[in-house]
């Protein structure tokens, strides 16, 4: 058997050497040996996921998403967690929502193979999505592969709590990459077993699926119905639901309704600076961010746009691999937003009014888009856009 150093393994996997050393100490690499203070790792070895005998959980799933807190005081909530693992995972999740993906990756990486399924699922989910913005898409694949392994294991076992967590994360990963969710049980089958914040996010996933099926009215109904009856903050889940409501109102060509709904989002985003969810939905929002934030909240807009390009490019690349559908990675954020609207049969005048720019500027962006994609009309443009 040939070996390599922990440093070489870290370089091969694209992770920190501290992570490799931790995994080796936890026996995640079969055949790894310790020589003095150094670890020797079998060449081409990958870290194991938790074994069947180790499957258990005493930690919460997605602790920030699941919890109720007053916007602006998320850090205080995290500081009150008694357990260090819970604080670490919550800080990784918190960092992701703020767009601090490097910090999120560094923390989550340490827990990808933790012997607690809620910790491993949360870490893998955050790791997969945070790495979309890093350009290290092989690590996104690692996170997604870890999720798949844990979900399959949960479906083989008679453990309702394990199954609930796995079905939730499995549906979330598949839905957010616009994949078929039929390979896992429906999210509705476990909703009642989830904490309140995750129930709200489950409703978001249901609305997102309705959006993908082009049933925009049903998606709006799900989002508005759930938001009307929730009796607490749950800021992160609420933010996702409100973003999806705006996305679907735009697809119903209710630009004013979408703008009105978007105003309800701003306090959540600004109090906690949770800008990453905006980056995730930027293209789907079809110019709402530009129309509502660019002039009135330039600092917030700058932060959001700084996250959009890398995340969107990473998401589209992985999406194209998983579905064999071509979604372009060539367009800027503004070009993509205008192309989405034009592809949905909005006129140049309507786009200009919606985005508060001149018709001439709309035509300029469309001209650049056509040149980049090598197309000449709406029909040809449509093959590149969702």
N, C-alpha and C positions, 0 to 999 in steps of 0.2 A: 504494500500500500504506500503510495506517495503522499507526502505531507507538505503543507505550506504554513507559513507563520500567520498569526492572527491579523497582522497588518496586511498581508497579501490577501487573506480572506475578506477583510474589510474593503480593500480596493476592488476585489472581484465582484462583491455584492453591492458595492456603492453605499456602505453603511459606515458608522463610526467604529473604530477599533474597540472602544469601550463596550459597544453592543455585542461584538463578536466574543469578547472575553466573558461577558455576562452569559451569553448563550452557551458557551463552552462549559462554564462553571455549572450551569443548570442541565448539563448533559443533552443539549439540543443537537449537537453534532455527533453522529454515531462514529465511534472510533477515535475521537479526539483524545490527545494525550497531553499531560502537563509535564514540562521539563523545566524544573526549577520554578522560575517566575513566569516562564513563557508557555504559551499554548501552541501545540502542533495540531493543525486541522487537516483532515483528509482532503486532498485536492478535489475540487468540484462538489464538495459536500454542501448541502442546503440544510438550514435549521429545521428540525422536526416540529410539527405542531403538537399540542398537548396529547398525551396518550389517553386511551379510553379510561384507564384507571385513575387518571388525574383530573378528569372532568368534574368540575364543581364550581360553585360561585358563592362568594360572600360579599361581593362588591356590586354596586349599581351599574346598569348599562347606560351609556351616554349621560353622565351625571348632570351636565349643564343643560342639555336639551330636556332632560326629564324633570328638572327642578323649577319651582316657582320662586322668583326673586324680583325685587324692584329694579327696573332698568337703571343702570348706573352703579349698582352695588353687587355685581357678579363676583368681583374679586373678594369682597367680604364674605360672600356665601362660600366660596371655595376655601378660604382661610379657616372657616369653621368646621370643615371636614376633619374628623379626628384621625383618620387613617392616611398615612403617607401615600399609599398607592392611589387612593381615591383623589387626593389632592393633585398628584401627578397627572393622572388621566384627565381630570377636570381642567387642569392648566393646559394640557395638550389640546383639548377640545376648545377651550376659551381662545387660545392662540390662533387656532384655525379660523374661527369665526371673525377674528379681528384682522385676518389676512396675514398674520405673522407665521407663514407656513414653515419657515426654517425652524422656528422654535417648536412648532407642533410636531414636526418630523423627528427632531432630536429626542423629544420626550416619548412619543408614541413608539419609536423604534425599539426602545428598551423593553416594551411590553407586548411585542407581537406574538410571542410564544409563552406568555405568562400562564401559569397553571390555574387559571380562573377564567371561565369562558366569557363572562361579561367584560372582563378587562381585555382579553385577547380580541374579542369582537370589536370593542370600542377602539382599541389601538389600531387594529387592522383597517377599520373604516376610515379613521382620521388619516392614517398613513397613506392609504390609497389615494384619497382625494387631495391631500396636501401636496403629494408628489406630482400631481398634474401640473402644478405651477412651477415646479422645480426643474422641469425638463428631464428628470430622471424617470422616464416612463417604465423602465424595467422594475422600479420599486413600486410603482402603482400596480403593476402586474403581480408583484410579490404580495402586496396587501390584499388584492382581489383573490389571489389564489389561496391565501390564508383563510379568508372569509368562506370561500367555497368548501375548503376542507372541513372547517368547523361546522358549517351548516349541514353538510352531508352526514357528519358524525352525529349531529343532534337528531336528524331525521331517522337514524337507525336505532336510537335509544328511547326507552320509555321514561323520559324525564320531562314533565310538562314545562317546568321553568326553563330548562335548557332549550327546549323546542321553541318556546315563546321568543326568547332572545334571538335565536338563530333565524327564525322566520321573519322577525322584524328587520334585522340587519340585512338578510338576504333579499327581501323585497326592496329595501332602501337602495342597496347597491345596484340591483337590476333595473329598477325604475329610473334612477338618476342617470344611468347610462343608456336609457331608452331601449332596454332589452326585454325580451319575452320573460314574464315572471311565472309562467306556468310550471317551471321546474321546481318551484317551492310552493307550499300551501299559501292561500291568499292571506293578505294582511288582516282581513276582517275576522279570520278564524282565531286570532290571538289578541285582538285589540282589548277585549275586556280584562285580560290578564296583565296589561301594561300599566305603569304609572301614568298619571294624568298627562304630563308633558309629552310622553311618547304616544299616548292616544291621539293627541292633537297632531303630532307629526305623522301618525298613521293616516289621519284624515287628509293631510297634505299629500301623502303618497297616493291616496285614492283620487284626489283631485288632479294630481299630475298624470296619472294613468288616463283619466277621462280626457285631459288635454291631448295626450298622445293619440287617443282615439277620435280626436276632433269633436268631442262632445263638450263644447265650451260652456254651454248653459248649465249642464250638470256639474261641471267642475266649479263654476262660480257658486252654484247652489250649495255644494258640499262645503266650500270655504266659508261662505257667508253664514250658513247654518251653524257650523261649529263655532265660529267666532262670536256669534250672537249669544250662544248659550254657555260659553266658558265664563267662570266666575273668578278667575285669578289671572295673574300676569303671564306666566310661562313665555317670557319674551322671545326666545329663539324659535319655538314652535309657532308662535303667533306671527313672527316675522315671515317665516316660510309660507304660511297660509295666506298672508296678505299679499306677498309677492305673486303667488299663483293666481289669486283673485285678479290682480292687475294684468297678468299675462293673458288670462282668458277674456277679460273685458276688452283688451286690445284686439284679440282675435274675433270678437263679436263686433268690431269696428266702433266700439263705444269709447272713443278717445277721451271725452270729457269725464265719463264715469271712471275710467282708469286713472286719470290724473287726480280726480277727487279721492279715490281710494288710496292712491299713492301718498297723499298728504298725511294719511293716518300712519304711514310707515316711518316717516322721518324721525319722530321722537325716539323710537326704538333704536334705530341705527345710530343716531347722533349721541344718545346718552351712553351707549356702550361702544360705539364705533365698530359695530359688527358689519363690516363692509364686504366680507367674503360672500355671503348669500346674494348680494347684488351682483357680484362678479359671476356667480353661477347662473344667474337668470338674465344677464344683460342682454344677450341676443334675443331671448324670448320676450323681453319687455319692449322690444321694438321702438327704441327711441325715448321711452318714458324717462329714463335716467337723465338723458341729455336735456329733455324738455323741462324737467322739474327740479333738477339739482345743479346743472352746469352753471347757471347764472346766479341763482339764489344761495347756493352752498358750494362755492368753488373749491374750498379745501376738501370737503367730503367727496366732491366729484373727482378731484385729482387722485384721492386715495383709491377710490373705486376703480377708475380707469387704469391705474397702475397695476391692479390685480387682474383685470379682465383679459388682457392679451395673452399672457402666458397660460392662465387657467383655460381659456377657451381653446387655445391651440392644443394643449394637452388633452382636454376632453374630446375634441373632435378627432384627434389622432387615435386615441383608445377606442372611441365609439366606432370609427371606421373599421378598425381591426376586428372588433367584436361582432359587428353586424354586417360587414361587407357593403355598407352603404357609404357613399362619398359625401361628406359634409366638408366644405372647403376650409382650409386653414390659412388661406392666402389673404383674407380681407382684414382691414383694421376694424376697430370697434364701431366707428361711425359708418363705415361702408357696409358692414354686416347688418346693422340696424336698418339702414335705408334699403338695402337689398331685401330684407325680410318684408318690409312694408310694401315695396314695389311688387314683390312676388305675390303678395296677397291682394293685388289689384288696387292698391291705393294710387291715386293720381299724384303727379309731381306737386300740384298745388296743395293737396291734402297732406302730403308728407311735410312740405315746407311749413304749413300752418301748425302741424302737430309738433314739429321739432324746433319751431321758432327760428328757422333759417330761411334764406331766400330760395325761390325756385331755381335760380341759376346755380346755387351751391348744391342743391339736390341733383341737378343734371350733371354737374361736375363729378360728384361722387359716383353716380351711376356709370358715367363714362369710364372712370378709372376702374370700377368693378368689372365692367364688360371686358376691358382690355386685360385685366389680370386673369380672368377666367376664360378668355377666348370665346365669349358668347356674343350674340347680337340681338337677343330678344328675351322677353319674360319667360317663355317656355323653356328655353335653353338654360336660363338662370335658375329655374326651379329645381333642376337636377342636382344642384350643389347645396340646396338649403332644405332644412327640415320645415 
